[in-house]
């Protein structure tokens, strides 16, 4: 087993800055990857970024399924001779 020193505790100010950056569109998404997979990043921030990326993936799949279902419902009713006289 490696002899590792405990990670430095992140202050509230550090977390506020981290979350503020993560809320910026596109920049925040890129930073999640940087924080998750770069060496030298606080392990707490790295684990948080990995968890956030997992949530992004889950929500992306959810929205694809949801909007795909909605599109399929509308498309199934749109193609046919519904207006025969």
PyMOL Python script that loads the backbone (N, CA, C, O; Angstrom):
from pymol import cmd

cmd.read_pdbstr("""\
ATOM      1  N   UNK A   1       0.826  -1.176   0.000  1.00  0.00           N
ATOM      2  CA  UNK A   1       0.000   0.000   0.000  1.00  0.00           C
ATOM      3  C   UNK A   1       0.870   1.238   0.000  1.00  0.00           C
ATOM      4  O   UNK A   1       1.923   1.269   0.637  1.00  0.00           O
ATOM      5  N   UNK A   2       0.426   2.262  -0.720  1.00  0.00           N
ATOM      6  CA  UNK A   2       1.174   3.497  -0.772  1.00  0.00           C
ATOM      7  C   UNK A   2       0.930   4.313   0.483  1.00  0.00           C
ATOM      8  O   UNK A   2      -0.143   4.280   1.084  1.00  0.00           O
ATOM      9  N   UNK A   3       1.956   5.034   0.847  1.00  0.00           N
ATOM     10  CA  UNK A   3       1.807   5.947   1.976  1.00  0.00           C
ATOM     11  C   UNK A   3       1.434   7.314   1.422  1.00  0.00           C
ATOM     12  O   UNK A   3       2.305   8.067   0.986  1.00  0.00           O
ATOM     13  N   UNK A   4       0.144   7.637   1.438  1.00  0.00           N
ATOM     14  CA  UNK A   4      -0.339   8.894   0.882  1.00  0.00           C
ATOM     15  C   UNK A   4      -0.768   9.826   1.999  1.00  0.00           C
ATOM     16  O   UNK A   4      -1.374   9.412   2.988  1.00  0.00           O
ATOM     17  N   UNK A   5      -0.438  11.091   1.813  1.00  0.00           N
ATOM     18  CA  UNK A   5      -0.921  12.070   2.778  1.00  0.00           C
ATOM     19  C   UNK A   5      -2.349  12.439   2.413  1.00  0.00           C
ATOM     20  O   UNK A   5      -2.721  12.391   1.240  1.00  0.00           O
ATOM     21  N   UNK A   6      -3.150  12.806   3.404  1.00  0.00           N
ATOM     22  CA  UNK A   6      -4.532  13.171   3.102  1.00  0.00           C
ATOM     23  C   UNK A   6      -4.592  14.408   2.210  1.00  0.00           C
ATOM     24  O   UNK A   6      -3.714  15.270   2.254  1.00  0.00           O
ATOM     25  N   UNK A   7      -5.635  14.474   1.409  1.00  0.00           N
ATOM     26  CA  UNK A   7      -5.811  15.610   0.502  1.00  0.00           C
ATOM     27  C   UNK A   7      -6.124  16.864   1.301  1.00  0.00           C
ATOM     28  O   UNK A   7      -6.743  16.811   2.364  1.00  0.00           O
ATOM     29  N   UNK A   8      -5.680  17.995   0.762  1.00  0.00           N
ATOM     30  CA  UNK A   8      -5.966  19.269   1.393  1.00  0.00           C
ATOM     31  C   UNK A   8      -7.465  19.539   1.332  1.00  0.00           C
ATOM     32  O   UNK A   8      -8.111  19.289   0.314  1.00  0.00           O
ATOM     33  N   UNK A   9      -8.002  20.045   2.416  1.00  0.00           N
ATOM     34  CA  UNK A   9      -9.424  20.357   2.477  1.00  0.00           C
ATOM     35  C   UNK A   9      -9.687  21.598   1.630  1.00  0.00           C
ATOM     36  O   UNK A   9      -8.992  22.606   1.752  1.00  0.00           O
ATOM     37  N   UNK A  10     -10.702  21.509   0.770  1.00  0.00           N
ATOM     38  CA  UNK A  10     -11.070  22.663  -0.056  1.00  0.00           C
ATOM     39  C   UNK A  10     -11.966  23.585   0.765  1.00  0.00           C
ATOM     40  O   UNK A  10     -12.896  23.134   1.433  1.00  0.00           O
ATOM     41  N   UNK A  11     -11.675  24.860   0.706  1.00  0.00           N
ATOM     42  CA  UNK A  11     -12.458  25.836   1.462  1.00  0.00           C
ATOM     43  C   UNK A  11     -13.781  26.110   0.746  1.00  0.00           C
ATOM     44  O   UNK A  11     -13.979  25.709  -0.401  1.00  0.00           O
ATOM     45  N   UNK A  12     -14.661  26.788   1.433  1.00  0.00           N
ATOM     46  CA  UNK A  12     -15.943  27.172   0.843  1.00  0.00           C
ATOM     47  C   UNK A  12     -15.701  28.074  -0.360  1.00  0.00           C
ATOM     48  O   UNK A  12     -16.378  27.950  -1.381  1.00  0.00           O
ATOM     49  N   UNK A  13     -14.736  28.981  -0.239  1.00  0.00           N
ATOM     50  CA  UNK A  13     -14.392  29.863  -1.357  1.00  0.00           C
ATOM     51  C   UNK A  13     -13.939  29.049  -2.575  1.00  0.00           C
ATOM     52  O   UNK A  13     -14.328  29.360  -3.700  1.00  0.00           O
ATOM     53  N   UNK A  14     -13.131  28.024  -2.364  1.00  0.00           N
ATOM     54  CA  UNK A  14     -12.686  27.164  -3.472  1.00  0.00           C
ATOM     55  C   UNK A  14     -13.869  26.472  -4.141  1.00  0.00           C
ATOM     56  O   UNK A  14     -13.923  26.370  -5.367  1.00  0.00           O
ATOM     57  N   UNK A  15     -14.817  25.996  -3.331  1.00  0.00           N
ATOM     58  CA  UNK A  15     -15.989  25.322  -3.901  1.00  0.00           C
ATOM     59  C   UNK A  15     -16.882  26.292  -4.662  1.00  0.00           C
ATOM     60  O   UNK A  15     -17.427  25.944  -5.710  1.00  0.00           O
ATOM     61  N   UNK A  16     -17.035  27.507  -4.143  1.00  0.00           N
ATOM     62  CA  UNK A  16     -17.856  28.506  -4.834  1.00  0.00           C
ATOM     63  C   UNK A  16     -17.251  28.840  -6.188  1.00  0.00           C
ATOM     64  O   UNK A  16     -17.970  28.921  -7.184  1.00  0.00           O
ATOM     65  N   UNK A  17     -15.936  29.035  -6.235  1.00  0.00           N
ATOM     66  CA  UNK A  17     -15.265  29.321  -7.503  1.00  0.00           C
ATOM     67  C   UNK A  17     -15.374  28.136  -8.452  1.00  0.00           C
ATOM     68  O   UNK A  17     -15.622  28.313  -9.645  1.00  0.00           O
ATOM     69  N   UNK A  18     -15.191  26.935  -7.928  1.00  0.00           N
ATOM     70  CA  UNK A  18     -15.302  25.728  -8.751  1.00  0.00           C
ATOM     71  C   UNK A  18     -16.690  25.608  -9.360  1.00  0.00           C
ATOM     72  O   UNK A  18     -16.826  25.352 -10.556  1.00  0.00           O
ATOM     73  N   UNK A  19     -17.713  25.790  -8.550  1.00  0.00           N
ATOM     74  CA  UNK A  19     -19.080  25.659  -9.046  1.00  0.00           C
ATOM     75  C   UNK A  19     -19.433  26.792 -10.000  1.00  0.00           C
ATOM     76  O   UNK A  19     -20.139  26.568 -10.983  1.00  0.00           O
ATOM     77  N   UNK A  20     -18.957  28.004  -9.728  1.00  0.00           N
ATOM     78  CA  UNK A  20     -19.212  29.127 -10.617  1.00  0.00           C
ATOM     79  C   UNK A  20     -18.625  28.864 -12.003  1.00  0.00           C
ATOM     80  O   UNK A  20     -19.277  29.118 -13.016  1.00  0.00           O
ATOM     81  N   UNK A  21     -17.405  28.361 -12.044  1.00  0.00           N
ATOM     82  CA  UNK A  21     -16.781  28.029 -13.330  1.00  0.00           C
ATOM     83  C   UNK A  21     -17.543  26.906 -14.020  1.00  0.00           C
ATOM     84  O   UNK A  21     -17.711  26.930 -15.239  1.00  0.00           O
ATOM     85  N   UNK A  22     -18.006  25.923 -13.254  1.00  0.00           N
ATOM     86  CA  UNK A  22     -18.710  24.791 -13.872  1.00  0.00           C
ATOM     87  C   UNK A  22     -20.074  25.198 -14.433  1.00  0.00           C
ATOM     88  O   UNK A  22     -20.624  24.490 -15.277  1.00  0.00           O
ATOM     89  N   UNK A  23     -20.629  26.329 -13.977  1.00  0.00           N
ATOM     90  CA  UNK A  23     -21.925  26.784 -14.482  1.00  0.00           C
ATOM     91  C   UNK A  23     -21.831  27.543 -15.794  1.00  0.00           C
ATOM     92  O   UNK A  23     -22.855  27.792 -16.430  1.00  0.00           O
ATOM     93  N   UNK A  24     -20.631  27.915 -16.213  1.00  0.00           N
ATOM     94  CA  UNK A  24     -20.457  28.658 -17.463  1.00  0.00           C
ATOM     95  C   UNK A  24     -20.628  27.683 -18.625  1.00  0.00           C
ATOM     96  O   UNK A  24     -19.927  26.673 -18.687  1.00  0.00           O
ATOM     97  N   UNK A  25     -21.552  27.969 -19.549  1.00  0.00           N
ATOM     98  CA  UNK A  25     -21.769  27.044 -20.667  1.00  0.00           C
ATOM     99  C   UNK A  25     -20.478  26.792 -21.454  1.00  0.00           C
ATOM    100  O   UNK A  25     -19.670  27.698 -21.658  1.00  0.00           O
ATOM    101  N   UNK A  26     -20.311  25.580 -21.877  1.00  0.00           N
ATOM    102  CA  UNK A  26     -19.189  25.059 -22.653  1.00  0.00           C
ATOM    103  C   UNK A  26     -17.878  25.086 -21.858  1.00  0.00           C
ATOM    104  O   UNK A  26     -17.195  24.065 -21.783  1.00  0.00           O
ATOM    105  N   UNK A  27     -17.514  26.220 -21.267  1.00  0.00           N
ATOM    106  CA  UNK A  27     -16.288  26.303 -20.468  1.00  0.00           C
ATOM    107  C   UNK A  27     -16.385  25.360 -19.268  1.00  0.00           C
ATOM    108  O   UNK A  27     -15.436  24.638 -18.960  1.00  0.00           O
ATOM    109  N   UNK A  28     -17.528  25.371 -18.600  1.00  0.00           N
ATOM    110  CA  UNK A  28     -17.723  24.507 -17.447  1.00  0.00           C
ATOM    111  C   UNK A  28     -17.647  23.040 -17.808  1.00  0.00           C
ATOM    112  O   UNK A  28     -17.104  22.235 -17.051  1.00  0.00           O
ATOM    113  N   UNK A  29     -18.196  22.687 -18.976  1.00  0.00           N
ATOM    114  CA  UNK A  29     -18.161  21.291 -19.419  1.00  0.00           C
ATOM    115  C   UNK A  29     -16.723  20.851 -19.680  1.00  0.00           C
ATOM    116  O   UNK A  29     -16.328  19.752 -19.291  1.00  0.00           O
ATOM    117  N   UNK A  30     -15.948  21.696 -20.330  1.00  0.00           N
ATOM    118  CA  UNK A  30     -14.541  21.391 -20.586  1.00  0.00           C
ATOM    119  C   UNK A  30     -13.776  21.294 -19.269  1.00  0.00           C
ATOM    120  O   UNK A  30     -12.942  20.405 -19.100  1.00  0.00           O
ATOM    121  N   UNK A  31     -14.054  22.194 -18.349  1.00  0.00           N
ATOM    122  CA  UNK A  31     -13.356  22.183 -17.062  1.00  0.00           C
ATOM    123  C   UNK A  31     -13.680  20.938 -16.242  1.00  0.00           C
ATOM    124  O   UNK A  31     -12.838  20.465 -15.480  1.00  0.00           O
ATOM    125  N   UNK A  32     -14.887  20.405 -16.391  1.00  0.00           N
ATOM    126  CA  UNK A  32     -15.200  19.156 -15.696  1.00  0.00           C
ATOM    127  C   UNK A  32     -14.252  18.044 -16.138  1.00  0.00           C
ATOM    128  O   UNK A  32     -13.790  17.256 -15.313  1.00  0.00           O
ATOM    129  N   UNK A  33     -13.959  17.979 -17.439  1.00  0.00           N
ATOM    130  CA  UNK A  33     -13.008  16.982 -17.936  1.00  0.00           C
ATOM    131  C   UNK A  33     -11.592  17.261 -17.417  1.00  0.00           C
ATOM    132  O   UNK A  33     -10.866  16.339 -17.046  1.00  0.00           O
ATOM    133  N   UNK A  34     -11.213  18.530 -17.398  1.00  0.00           N
ATOM    134  CA  UNK A  34      -9.876  18.891 -16.909  1.00  0.00           C
ATOM    135  C   UNK A  34      -9.741  18.501 -15.448  1.00  0.00           C
ATOM    136  O   UNK A  34      -8.758  17.869 -15.062  1.00  0.00           O
ATOM    137  N   UNK A  35     -10.718  18.872 -14.636  1.00  0.00           N
ATOM    138  CA  UNK A  35     -10.652  18.560 -13.217  1.00  0.00           C
ATOM    139  C   UNK A  35     -10.754  17.060 -12.961  1.00  0.00           C
ATOM    140  O   UNK A  35     -10.122  16.554 -12.034  1.00  0.00           O
ATOM    141  N   UNK A  36     -11.529  16.348 -13.755  1.00  0.00           N
ATOM    142  CA  UNK A  36     -11.746  14.926 -13.521  1.00  0.00           C
ATOM    143  C   UNK A  36     -10.523  14.084 -13.876  1.00  0.00           C
ATOM    144  O   UNK A  36     -10.240  13.092 -13.205  1.00  0.00           O
ATOM    145  N   UNK A  37      -9.803  14.468 -14.918  1.00  0.00           N
ATOM    146  CA  UNK A  37      -8.779  13.571 -15.438  1.00  0.00           C
ATOM    147  C   UNK A  37      -7.362  14.135 -15.434  1.00  0.00           C
ATOM    148  O   UNK A  37      -6.453  13.477 -15.938  1.00  0.00           O
ATOM    149  N   UNK A  38      -7.142  15.322 -14.888  1.00  0.00           N
ATOM    150  CA  UNK A  38      -5.795  15.875 -14.793  1.00  0.00           C
ATOM    151  C   UNK A  38      -5.129  15.414 -13.504  1.00  0.00           C
ATOM    152  O   UNK A  38      -5.784  15.211 -12.482  1.00  0.00           O
ATOM    153  N   UNK A  39      -3.829  15.257 -13.574  1.00  0.00           N
ATOM    154  CA  UNK A  39      -3.099  14.963 -12.344  1.00  0.00           C
ATOM    155  C   UNK A  39      -2.796  16.279 -11.641  1.00  0.00           C
ATOM    156  O   UNK A  39      -2.708  17.325 -12.284  1.00  0.00           O
ATOM    157  N   UNK A  40      -2.641  16.228 -10.366  1.00  0.00           N
ATOM    158  CA  UNK A  40      -2.351  17.432  -9.609  1.00  0.00           C
ATOM    159  C   UNK A  40      -3.577  18.182  -9.135  1.00  0.00           C
ATOM    160  O   UNK A  40      -3.449  19.196  -8.449  1.00  0.00           O
ATOM    161  N   UNK A  41      -4.757  17.710  -9.482  1.00  0.00           N
ATOM    162  CA  UNK A  41      -5.999  18.342  -9.027  1.00  0.00           C
ATOM    163  C   UNK A  41      -6.368  17.717  -7.687  1.00  0.00           C
ATOM    164  O   UNK A  41      -6.151  16.525  -7.469  1.00  0.00           O
ATOM    165  N   UNK A  42      -6.922  18.519  -6.801  1.00  0.00           N
ATOM    166  CA  UNK A  42      -7.370  18.011  -5.508  1.00  0.00           C
ATOM    167  C   UNK A  42      -8.281  16.805  -5.742  1.00  0.00           C
ATOM    168  O   UNK A  42      -9.210  16.889  -6.545  1.00  0.00           O
ATOM    169  N   UNK A  43      -8.032  15.678  -5.054  1.00  0.00           N
ATOM    170  CA  UNK A  43      -8.855  14.478  -5.266  1.00  0.00           C
ATOM    171  C   UNK A  43     -10.346  14.700  -5.001  1.00  0.00           C
ATOM    172  O   UNK A  43     -11.191  14.055  -5.622  1.00  0.00           O
ATOM    173  N   UNK A  44     -10.667  15.608  -4.084  1.00  0.00           N
ATOM    174  CA  UNK A  44     -12.074  15.897  -3.823  1.00  0.00           C
ATOM    175  C   UNK A  44     -12.728  16.541  -5.037  1.00  0.00           C
ATOM    176  O   UNK A  44     -13.838  16.174  -5.422  1.00  0.00           O
ATOM    177  N   UNK A  45     -12.028  17.513  -5.643  1.00  0.00           N
ATOM    178  CA  UNK A  45     -12.544  18.178  -6.833  1.00  0.00           C
ATOM    179  C   UNK A  45     -12.606  17.200  -8.002  1.00  0.00           C
ATOM    180  O   UNK A  45     -13.546  17.236  -8.796  1.00  0.00           O
ATOM    181  N   UNK A  46     -11.606  16.331  -8.108  1.00  0.00           N
ATOM    182  CA  UNK A  46     -11.577  15.342  -9.184  1.00  0.00           C
ATOM    183  C   UNK A  46     -12.765  14.379  -9.084  1.00  0.00           C
ATOM    184  O   UNK A  46     -13.426  14.100 -10.085  1.00  0.00           O
ATOM    185  N   UNK A  47     -13.029  13.882  -7.896  1.00  0.00           N
ATOM    186  CA  UNK A  47     -14.165  12.973  -7.702  1.00  0.00           C
ATOM    187  C   UNK A  47     -15.490  13.681  -7.953  1.00  0.00           C
ATOM    188  O   UNK A  47     -16.406  13.103  -8.538  1.00  0.00           O
ATOM    189  N   UNK A  48     -15.594  14.937  -7.509  1.00  0.00           N
ATOM    190  CA  UNK A  48     -16.815  15.706  -7.764  1.00  0.00           C
ATOM    191  C   UNK A  48     -17.031  15.896  -9.258  1.00  0.00           C
ATOM    192  O   UNK A  48     -18.156  15.766  -9.742  1.00  0.00           O
ATOM    193  N   UNK A  49     -15.966  16.202  -9.993  1.00  0.00           N
ATOM    194  CA  UNK A  49     -16.080  16.409 -11.440  1.00  0.00           C
ATOM    195  C   UNK A  49     -16.470  15.108 -12.148  1.00  0.00           C
ATOM    196  O   UNK A  49     -17.264  15.132 -13.089  1.00  0.00           O
ATOM    197  N   UNK A  50     -15.927  13.989 -11.709  1.00  0.00           N
ATOM    198  CA  UNK A  50     -16.302  12.696 -12.302  1.00  0.00           C
ATOM    199  C   UNK A  50     -17.775  12.395 -12.044  1.00  0.00           C
ATOM    200  O   UNK A  50     -18.480  11.925 -12.937  1.00  0.00           O
ATOM    201  N   UNK A  51     -18.238  12.663 -10.832  1.00  0.00           N
ATOM    202  CA  UNK A  51     -19.654  12.448 -10.517  1.00  0.00           C
ATOM    203  C   UNK A  51     -20.537  13.379 -11.340  1.00  0.00           C
ATOM    204  O   UNK A  51     -21.596  12.966 -11.812  1.00  0.00           O
ATOM    205  N   UNK A  52     -20.118  14.625 -11.516  1.00  0.00           N
ATOM    206  CA  UNK A  52     -20.894  15.570 -12.325  1.00  0.00           C
ATOM    207  C   UNK A  52     -20.963  15.099 -13.780  1.00  0.00           C
ATOM    208  O   UNK A  52     -22.013  15.217 -14.411  1.00  0.00           O
ATOM    209  N   UNK A  53     -19.870  14.572 -14.319  1.00  0.00           N
ATOM    210  CA  UNK A  53     -19.871  14.060 -15.693  1.00  0.00           C
ATOM    211  C   UNK A  53     -20.787  12.844 -15.833  1.00  0.00           C
ATOM    212  O   UNK A  53     -21.443  12.674 -16.860  1.00  0.00           O
ATOM    213  N   UNK A  54     -20.828  12.012 -14.813  1.00  0.00           N
ATOM    214  CA  UNK A  54     -21.753  10.863 -14.840  1.00  0.00           C
ATOM    215  C   UNK A  54     -23.190  11.360 -14.877  1.00  0.00           C
ATOM    216  O   UNK A  54     -24.013  10.824 -15.619  1.00  0.00           O
ATOM    217  N   UNK A  55     -23.503  12.392 -14.073  1.00  0.00           N
ATOM    218  CA  UNK A  55     -24.855  12.959 -14.093  1.00  0.00           C
ATOM    219  C   UNK A  55     -25.183  13.580 -15.447  1.00  0.00           C
ATOM    220  O   UNK A  55     -26.312  13.461 -15.923  1.00  0.00           O
ATOM    221  N   UNK A  56     -24.215  14.238 -16.069  1.00  0.00           N
ATOM    222  CA  UNK A  56     -24.430  14.807 -17.398  1.00  0.00           C
ATOM    223  C   UNK A  56     -24.767  13.691 -18.386  1.00  0.00           C
ATOM    224  O   UNK A  56     -25.669  13.842 -19.210  1.00  0.00           O
ATOM    225  N   UNK A  57     -24.048  12.577 -18.304  1.00  0.00           N
ATOM    226  CA  UNK A  57     -24.311  11.448 -19.207  1.00  0.00           C
ATOM    227  C   UNK A  57     -25.699  10.860 -18.965  1.00  0.00           C
ATOM    228  O   UNK A  57     -26.419  10.557 -19.917  1.00  0.00           O
ATOM    229  N   UNK A  58     -26.077  10.699 -17.707  1.00  0.00           N
ATOM    230  CA  UNK A  58     -27.399  10.148 -17.381  1.00  0.00           C
ATOM    231  C   UNK A  58     -28.497  11.058 -17.918  1.00  0.00           C
ATOM    232  O   UNK A  58     -29.444  10.578 -18.542  1.00  0.00           O
ATOM    233  N   UNK A  59     -28.385  12.364 -17.684  1.00  0.00           N
ATOM    234  CA  UNK A  59     -29.410  13.304 -18.155  1.00  0.00           C
ATOM    235  C   UNK A  59     -29.446  13.391 -19.674  1.00  0.00           C
ATOM    236  O   UNK A  59     -30.514  13.568 -20.259  1.00  0.00           O
ATOM    237  N   UNK A  60     -28.295  13.270 -20.315  1.00  0.00           N
ATOM    238  CA  UNK A  60     -28.267  13.289 -21.784  1.00  0.00           C
ATOM    239  C   UNK A  60     -29.029  12.094 -22.345  1.00  0.00           C
ATOM    240  O   UNK A  60     -29.831  12.253 -23.265  1.00  0.00           O
ATOM    241  N   UNK A  61     -28.791  10.906 -21.807  1.00  0.00           N
ATOM    242  CA  UNK A  61     -29.515   9.714 -22.252  1.00  0.00           C
ATOM    243  C   UNK A  61     -31.009   9.862 -21.972  1.00  0.00           C
ATOM    244  O   UNK A  61     -31.836   9.508 -22.812  1.00  0.00           O
ATOM    245  N   UNK A  62     -31.356  10.383 -20.800  1.00  0.00           N
ATOM    246  CA  UNK A  62     -32.761  10.586 -20.449  1.00  0.00           C
ATOM    247  C   UNK A  62     -33.447  11.509 -21.454  1.00  0.00           C
ATOM    248  O   UNK A  62     -34.540  11.198 -21.927  1.00  0.00           O
ATOM    249  N   UNK A  63     -32.823  12.637 -21.786  1.00  0.00           N
ATOM    250  CA  UNK A  63     -33.429  13.582 -22.721  1.00  0.00           C
ATOM    251  C   UNK A  63     -33.522  13.023 -24.128  1.00  0.00           C
ATOM    252  O   UNK A  63     -34.495  13.294 -24.832  1.00  0.00           O
ATOM    253  N   UNK A  64     -32.533  12.247 -24.556  1.00  0.00           N
ATOM    254  CA  UNK A  64     -32.602  11.619 -25.879  1.00  0.00           C
ATOM    255  C   UNK A  64     -33.783  10.652 -25.947  1.00  0.00           C
ATOM    256  O   UNK A  64     -34.528  10.643 -26.927  1.00  0.00           O
ATOM    257  N   UNK A  65     -33.948   9.849 -24.917  1.00  0.00           N
ATOM    258  CA  UNK A  65     -35.077   8.909 -24.883  1.00  0.00           C
ATOM    259  C   UNK A  65     -36.403   9.672 -24.824  1.00  0.00           C
ATOM    260  O   UNK A  65     -37.340   9.347 -25.553  1.00  0.00           O
ATOM    261  N   UNK A  66     -36.481  10.684 -23.957  1.00  0.00           N
ATOM    262  CA  UNK A  66     -37.721  11.440 -23.791  1.00  0.00           C
ATOM    263  C   UNK A  66     -38.121  12.148 -25.084  1.00  0.00           C
ATOM    264  O   UNK A  66     -39.249  11.999 -25.553  1.00  0.00           O
ATOM    265  N   UNK A  67     -37.197  12.917 -25.656  1.00  0.00           N
ATOM    266  CA  UNK A  67     -37.535  13.659 -26.870  1.00  0.00           C
ATOM    267  C   UNK A  67     -37.679  12.739 -28.077  1.00  0.00           C
ATOM    268  O   UNK A  67     -38.436  13.049 -28.998  1.00  0.00           O
ATOM    269  N   UNK A  68     -36.978  11.630 -28.090  1.00  0.00           N
ATOM    270  CA  UNK A  68     -37.176  10.652 -29.151  1.00  0.00           C
ATOM    271  C   UNK A  68     -38.568  10.043 -29.094  1.00  0.00           C
ATOM    272  O   UNK A  68     -39.198   9.815 -30.127  1.00  0.00           O
ATOM    273  N   UNK A  69     -39.042   9.784 -27.884  1.00  0.00           N
ATOM    274  CA  UNK A  69     -40.395   9.257 -27.717  1.00  0.00           C
ATOM    275  C   UNK A  69     -41.439  10.281 -28.145  1.00  0.00           C
ATOM    276  O   UNK A  69     -42.402   9.940 -28.831  1.00  0.00           O
ATOM    277  N   UNK A  70     -41.250  11.527 -27.742  1.00  0.00           N
ATOM    278  CA  UNK A  70     -42.181  12.587 -28.137  1.00  0.00           C
ATOM    279  C   UNK A  70     -42.192  12.742 -29.657  1.00  0.00           C
ATOM    280  O   UNK A  70     -43.260  12.859 -30.259  1.00  0.00           O
ATOM    281  N   UNK A  71     -41.021  12.743 -30.278  1.00  0.00           N
ATOM    282  CA  UNK A  71     -40.934  12.868 -31.738  1.00  0.00           C
ATOM    283  C   UNK A  71     -41.611  11.691 -32.424  1.00  0.00           C
ATOM    284  O   UNK A  71     -42.289  11.873 -33.435  1.00  0.00           O
ATOM    285  N   UNK A  72     -41.437  10.486 -31.888  1.00  0.00           N
ATOM    286  CA  UNK A  72     -42.069   9.308 -32.482  1.00  0.00           C
ATOM    287  C   UNK A  72     -43.584   9.382 -32.379  1.00  0.00           C
ATOM    288  O   UNK A  72     -44.286   8.969 -33.302  1.00  0.00           O
ATOM    289  N   UNK A  73     -44.096   9.900 -31.276  1.00  0.00           N
ATOM    290  CA  UNK A  73     -45.542  10.040 -31.112  1.00  0.00           C
ATOM    291  C   UNK A  73     -46.094  11.016 -32.136  1.00  0.00           C
ATOM    292  O   UNK A  73     -47.108  10.741 -32.778  1.00  0.00           O
ATOM    293  N   UNK A  74     -45.430  12.159 -32.291  1.00  0.00           N
ATOM    294  CA  UNK A  74     -45.902  13.141 -33.274  1.00  0.00           C
ATOM    295  C   UNK A  74     -45.764  12.632 -34.700  1.00  0.00           C
ATOM    296  O   UNK A  74     -46.639  12.877 -35.530  1.00  0.00           O
ATOM    297  N   UNK A  75     -44.685  11.934 -34.994  1.00  0.00           N
ATOM    298  CA  UNK A  75     -44.467  11.442 -36.353  1.00  0.00           C
ATOM    299  C   UNK A  75     -45.440  10.316 -36.701  1.00  0.00           C
ATOM    300  O   UNK A  75     -45.818  10.169 -37.864  1.00  0.00           O
ATOM    301  N   UNK A  76     -45.846   9.525 -35.719  1.00  0.00           N
ATOM    302  CA  UNK A  76     -46.777   8.440 -36.011  1.00  0.00           C
ATOM    303  C   UNK A  76     -48.158   8.983 -36.375  1.00  0.00           C
ATOM    304  O   UNK A  76     -48.898   8.353 -37.131  1.00  0.00           O
ATOM    305  N   UNK A  77     -48.501  10.146 -35.838  1.00  0.00           N
ATOM    306  CA  UNK A  77     -49.787  10.738 -36.154  1.00  0.00           C
ATOM    307  C   UNK A  77     -49.739  11.645 -37.372  1.00  0.00           C
ATOM    308  O   UNK A  77     -50.785  12.063 -37.869  1.00  0.00           O
ATOM    309  N   UNK A  78     -48.557  11.954 -37.855  1.00  0.00           N
ATOM    310  CA  UNK A  78     -48.427  12.923 -38.930  1.00  0.00           C
ATOM    311  C   UNK A  78     -48.416  12.289 -40.303  1.00  0.00           C
ATOM    312  O   UNK A  78     -48.640  12.981 -41.297  1.00  0.00           O
ATOM    313  N   UNK A  79     -48.159  10.982 -40.390  1.00  0.00           N
ATOM    314  CA  UNK A  79     -48.015  10.458 -41.732  1.00  0.00           C
ATOM    315  C   UNK A  79     -49.179   9.623 -42.174  1.00  0.00           C
ATOM    316  O   UNK A  79     -49.146   8.468 -41.751  1.00  0.00           O
ATOM    317  N   UNK A  80     -50.078   9.908 -42.838  1.00  0.00           N
ATOM    318  CA  UNK A  80     -51.191   9.068 -43.234  1.00  0.00           C
ATOM    319  C   UNK A  80     -52.268   9.919 -43.820  1.00  0.00           C
ATOM    320  O   UNK A  80     -52.128  11.136 -43.943  1.00  0.00           O
ATOM    321  N   UNK A  81     -53.337   9.281 -44.180  1.00  0.00           N
ATOM    322  CA  UNK A  81     -54.447  10.006 -44.763  1.00  0.00           C
ATOM    323  C   UNK A  81     -55.504  10.254 -43.685  1.00  0.00           C
ATOM    324  O   UNK A  81     -56.576   9.649 -43.703  1.00  0.00           O
ATOM    325  N   UNK A  82     -55.201  11.117 -42.784  1.00  0.00           N
ATOM    326  CA  UNK A  82     -56.129  11.412 -41.696  1.00  0.00           C
ATOM    327  C   UNK A  82     -57.248  12.355 -42.123  1.00  0.00           C
ATOM    328  O   UNK A  82     -58.233  12.513 -41.403  1.00  0.00           O
ATOM    329  N   UNK A  83     -57.105  12.977 -43.280  1.00  0.00           N
ATOM    330  CA  UNK A  83     -58.054  14.000 -43.690  1.00  0.00           C
ATOM    331  C   UNK A  83     -58.848  13.574 -44.914  1.00  0.00           C
ATOM    332  O   UNK A  83     -59.166  14.400 -45.769  1.00  0.00           O
ATOM    333  N   UNK A  84     -59.165  12.303 -45.000  1.00  0.00           N
ATOM    334  CA  UNK A  84     -59.981  11.825 -46.131  1.00  0.00           C
ATOM    335  C   UNK A  84     -61.396  12.366 -45.991  1.00  0.00           C
ATOM    336  O   UNK A  84     -61.946  12.431 -44.891  1.00  0.00           O
ATOM    337  N   UNK A  85     -61.973  12.753 -47.117  1.00  0.00           N
ATOM    338  CA  UNK A  85     -63.341  13.280 -47.114  1.00  0.00           C
ATOM    339  C   UNK A  85     -64.277  12.247 -47.647  1.00  0.00           C
ATOM    340  O   UNK A  85     -65.481  12.489 -47.729  1.00  0.00           O
TER     341      UNK A  85
END
""", "prot")
cmd.dss("prot")
cmd.show_as("cartoon", "prot")
cmd.util.cbc("prot")
cmd.orient("prot")
